Amino acid sequence: MTRKRTIVSFAITLSGLLLAASVFFFLNAGSWLLLHDKPPERLDVIFTFSENPLRDIYSRELARQHPSAIRIICAADWRLKGTTKDAYFQKFVDGPEDSARTIYNDSLQSTFIETLFLKKCLLDIIAKNNHQLSSQTDSVINVGLVSNIFHLRRIHLLTKRLTHLKNVNYFCLAVPDSMEWVHYGAYKRWWKSPETTKCVLREWPRIAAIGLF
């Protein structure tokens, strides 16, 4: 009887711990996704992930603040998709110098592929500028990763896994709360809004998948 009671007691305790962990995870699943770094004083590269046009708008604001930065645009979203490179440059890029610092790609269809494209671009930038960087005291490249705040946790994990490069610092720069359709605070009670519920339920399986490779 004593052994049986011990087993029952252990099972009840374990069930209680699992239930508590599940409740804790559920309540914090939305808040944990949110990631936003303070922008550095200098950005060398601004990489804009596709899908949401607010990301492109914010990246253009950052480009105005950092006019010497190289801007990389992934444009497979509902507003820019189908827009030719020439049409985009004519509307949003000012002059030949700005054009030379802008890379535009509208053929990338996932965050994973976009992250691989980021690594390719950074390797090209490092190869072209290595002689200049090695002669500078500060040879670190600061890269701003622009997306919506719920998306940046997955981006952070992917860049750590796929694009770990020496002397490259990544900054997760979220579309400001004032620009968002769904404000940051809504993710604290993510299950109460269809928009936040959709984001959370979409992000978590994709985050879990990162651990499989």
C-alpha positions as CSV (number, residue, x, y, z in Angstrom):
1,M,0.0,0.0,0.0
2,T,2.8,2.4,0.9
3,R,4.4,1.9,-2.5
4,K,1.1,2.3,-4.3
5,R,0.4,5.5,-2.4
6,T,3.9,6.8,-3.3
7,I,3.3,6.1,-7.0
8,V,-0.1,7.8,-6.8
9,S,1.4,10.8,-5.0
10,F,4.2,11.1,-7.5
11,A,1.7,10.9,-10.4
12,I,-0.5,13.6,-8.9
13,T,2.5,15.8,-8.3
14,L,3.9,15.3,-11.8
15,S,0.5,16.0,-13.3
16,G,0.2,19.2,-11.2
17,L,3.7,20.3,-12.4
18,L,2.8,19.6,-16.0
19,L,-0.5,21.4,-15.7
20,A,1.3,24.4,-14.1
21,A,3.9,24.4,-16.8
22,S,1.3,24.2,-19.5
23,V,-0.7,27.1,-18.0
24,F,2.5,29.2,-17.7
25,F,3.4,28.5,-21.3
26,F,0.0,29.3,-22.5
27,L,-0.1,32.6,-20.7
28,N,3.3,33.7,-21.8
29,A,3.4,32.2,-25.3
30,G,2.6,35.6,-26.9
31,S,4.8,37.8,-24.7
32,W,7.9,35.5,-25.2
33,L,7.7,36.1,-29.0
34,L,8.2,39.8,-28.6
35,L,11.8,40.9,-29.3
36,H,13.1,44.4,-30.0
37,D,16.6,45.7,-29.6
38,K,17.6,49.3,-29.2
39,P,18.9,50.6,-32.6
40,P,22.6,51.2,-32.5
41,E,24.2,54.5,-33.3
42,R,25.4,53.2,-36.6
43,L,23.7,50.7,-38.9
44,D,25.8,49.3,-41.8
45,V,23.1,47.0,-43.3
46,I,19.3,47.2,-43.0
47,F,17.6,43.9,-44.0
48,T,13.9,44.0,-44.4
49,F,11.9,40.8,-44.2
50,S,8.9,40.4,-46.5
51,E,5.2,39.8,-46.1
52,N,4.0,43.0,-44.3
53,P,4.3,46.4,-45.9
54,L,4.9,48.1,-42.6
55,R,8.3,46.5,-42.5
56,D,9.3,48.3,-45.7
57,I,7.9,51.6,-44.5
58,Y,10.0,51.4,-41.3
59,S,13.1,50.3,-43.1
60,R,12.9,53.4,-45.3
61,E,12.7,55.5,-42.1
62,L,15.8,53.7,-40.8
63,A,17.5,54.3,-44.1
64,R,16.9,58.0,-43.8
65,Q,18.5,57.9,-40.3
66,H,21.4,55.9,-41.6
67,P,22.0,57.2,-45.2
68,S,25.2,55.3,-45.7
69,A,23.7,51.9,-44.8
70,I,23.2,49.2,-47.4
71,R,19.5,48.4,-47.7
72,I,18.3,44.9,-48.6
73,I,14.6,44.5,-49.3
74,C,12.7,41.2,-49.6
75,A,9.5,42.2,-51.3
76,A,7.3,39.2,-51.5
77,D,4.4,40.8,-49.6
78,W,0.8,41.6,-50.8
79,R,1.7,45.3,-51.5
80,L,5.1,44.9,-53.2
81,K,4.7,41.5,-54.8
82,G,4.8,41.8,-58.5
83,T,6.4,45.3,-58.3
84,T,9.4,45.3,-60.6
85,K,12.7,46.4,-59.3
86,D,12.7,49.4,-61.6
87,A,9.3,50.5,-60.4
88,Y,10.3,50.1,-56.8
89,F,13.5,52.1,-57.3
90,Q,11.6,54.8,-59.2
91,K,9.1,55.2,-56.3
92,F,11.2,54.7,-53.2
93,V,14.9,55.1,-54.0
94,D,16.5,58.5,-54.4
95,G,19.3,59.0,-56.8
96,P,22.2,56.8,-58.1
97,E,24.0,56.7,-54.8
98,D,21.0,55.4,-52.9
99,S,20.3,53.0,-55.8
100,A,23.9,51.6,-55.5
101,R,23.3,50.8,-51.8
102,T,19.9,49.1,-52.4
103,I,19.4,45.4,-53.0
104,Y,15.9,44.2,-54.0
105,N,14.6,40.6,-54.2
106,D,11.0,39.7,-54.7
107,S,11.4,35.9,-55.2
108,L,12.0,34.8,-51.6
109,Q,9.1,33.0,-50.1
110,S,10.0,32.1,-46.5
111,T,11.9,33.5,-43.6
112,F,14.3,30.6,-43.8
113,I,15.2,31.4,-47.4
114,E,15.4,35.1,-46.6
115,T,17.9,34.4,-43.8
116,L,20.1,32.4,-46.2
117,F,19.9,35.3,-48.7
118,L,21.0,37.6,-45.8
119,K,24.1,35.5,-45.2
120,K,24.9,35.5,-48.9
121,C,24.6,39.3,-49.1
122,L,26.7,39.7,-45.9
123,L,29.4,37.5,-47.3
124,D,29.5,39.5,-50.5
125,I,29.6,42.8,-48.5
126,I,32.4,41.5,-46.3
127,A,34.4,40.3,-49.4
128,K,34.1,43.6,-51.1
129,N,34.9,45.7,-48.1
130,N,37.3,43.5,-46.2
131,H,40.4,45.6,-47.0
132,Q,38.6,48.7,-45.7
133,L,37.2,47.0,-42.6
134,S,40.5,45.5,-41.6
135,S,42.2,48.9,-41.6
136,Q,39.5,50.4,-39.3
137,T,39.6,50.3,-35.5
138,D,35.9,49.3,-35.4
139,S,35.6,46.6,-38.1
140,V,32.2,45.3,-36.8
141,I,29.3,45.3,-39.2
142,N,26.0,46.3,-37.6
143,V,23.0,44.7,-39.2
144,G,19.4,45.8,-38.5
145,L,16.8,43.0,-39.0
146,V,13.5,44.7,-39.7
147,S,10.2,42.9,-39.1
148,N,7.1,42.9,-36.9
149,I,7.8,42.3,-33.3
150,F,6.1,38.9,-33.1
151,H,8.3,37.7,-36.0
152,L,11.6,38.7,-34.6
153,R,12.1,35.9,-32.1
154,R,12.1,33.4,-34.9
155,I,14.4,35.6,-37.0
156,H,16.8,35.9,-34.0
157,L,16.9,32.1,-33.7
158,L,17.4,31.6,-37.4
159,T,20.2,34.1,-37.7
160,K,22.0,32.5,-34.7
161,R,21.7,29.1,-36.5
162,L,22.3,30.1,-40.1
163,T,24.3,33.4,-40.3
164,H,26.8,33.3,-37.5
165,L,29.6,35.5,-38.9
166,K,32.6,37.0,-37.3
167,N,32.5,40.7,-36.6
168,V,28.8,40.9,-37.5
169,N,26.3,42.2,-34.9
170,Y,22.6,41.7,-35.4
171,F,19.9,44.0,-34.1
172,C,16.2,43.0,-34.1
173,L,14.4,46.2,-35.0
174,A,10.6,45.9,-34.7
175,V,8.1,48.0,-36.5
176,P,7.3,50.7,-33.8
177,D,4.2,50.1,-31.7
178,S,2.8,53.4,-33.0
179,M,2.8,52.1,-36.5
180,E,1.4,48.6,-35.8
181,W,-2.1,47.4,-36.6
182,V,-1.9,45.3,-33.5
183,H,-0.2,46.9,-30.5
184,Y,2.5,45.2,-28.5
185,G,0.3,45.0,-25.4
186,A,-2.2,42.8,-27.1
187,Y,0.2,39.8,-27.0
188,K,0.0,39.6,-23.2
189,R,-3.5,38.3,-23.7
190,W,-3.0,36.9,-27.1
191,W,-5.9,34.4,-27.0
192,K,-8.4,37.3,-26.8
193,S,-7.7,38.7,-30.3
194,P,-8.0,36.8,-33.6
195,E,-5.0,38.7,-35.0
196,T,-2.7,37.8,-32.1
197,T,-4.0,34.3,-31.9
198,K,-3.2,33.7,-35.5
199,C,0.4,35.1,-35.1
200,V,1.1,33.0,-32.0
201,L,-0.3,29.8,-33.4
202,R,1.7,30.4,-36.6
203,E,5.0,31.3,-35.0
204,W,5.4,28.6,-32.4
205,P,5.3,25.5,-34.7
206,R,7.9,27.3,-36.9
207,I,10.1,28.1,-33.9
208,A,9.9,24.4,-32.8
209,A,10.9,23.3,-36.3
210,I,14.2,25.3,-36.0
211,G,15.3,22.9,-33.4
212,L,14.9,20.0,-35.8
213,F,17.8,21.0,-38.1
